Amino acid sequence: MTYSKEDAYRHVLSMDLHTDAFRYAILDPEAKKVIHSGQHDLNDFSKDKVKPFLDDPIFGYEFQNYSLSSGGHRNTLIPTDLFSHTAPKEVFQLNYPKPYDNLDYNRIPEIGIVNIYELPLWIKSLFVIKFPRIKITHRSTVLLKGIFDQPVFAPKIHLFVESDQFYYVITNRSKLVYYNRFDYKDLSDLVYYLLFVLEQKELELEDFEIKLYGLPTNWDQKKMFEDLIKANVSLSPMREKGELFLLSKQLLCV
């Protein structure tokens, strides 16, 4: 599908940069739909490898807004009230050893939390120079905003699954009960971490609805995953609520 330069002023350019790929989507902010999307795989997470992707003419169009989700694997969440009296570096060093790679933070007012994270300077400089009006947000900030943009009163487990990592979020009664990120190699790792966390928190799997994000609707391991955990999982047929969740939910950040 080709995209018309003349339509750009009505749309939002949403981008996501992770260690494995650079993804982007053009969004209709009124309909909250993806108009066009693309992906470039990465074998080296560096400025020199990412910069050529931005030479595509589509990134020279004048869009209504620009956004990017990115950031390092290390991040920490802190209640807004505590953050007001503490420096980001002081909070971060409680959870992670030095050195730190350019700390930044986002506020998540929906749940009264501040997300402190690492954002390599080359990412900020590359995208700010290319898109001076861009809003850069950590990937987990977008994920949490997206999760709390939907009904979360009933108990739910939210798994945002990628090729080498997944985010694990538990919500109940419109509150964030648990948040973490895990590296994994295969489906058995995913199952192990899912059940281990519930065991540690003395929770029962059958009490929760399990929602998947970041995966295609026809994910070929869905049935095997359900058989292993002996529970059904939901994966939205809408790309904006499933495979392209992080890109579409950046509308909440611009």
Secondary structure, DSSP 8 states (H G I E B T S, - for coil): ----GGGGGGSEEEEEE-SSEEEEEEEETTTTEEEEEEEEE-SS-SHHHHGGGGGSGGGGS--SEEEEEE--S-EEEEEHHHHTTS-HHHHHTTTS-S----EEEEEETTTTEEEEEE--HHHHHHHHHH-TT-EEEEHHHHHHHHHTTS--SS-EEEEEE-SSEEEEEEEETTEEEEEEEEE-SSHHHHHHHHHHHHHHTT--GGGSEEEEESS-TT-TTHHHHHHHHTS-EEE-SSGGGTTTHHHHGGGGT-
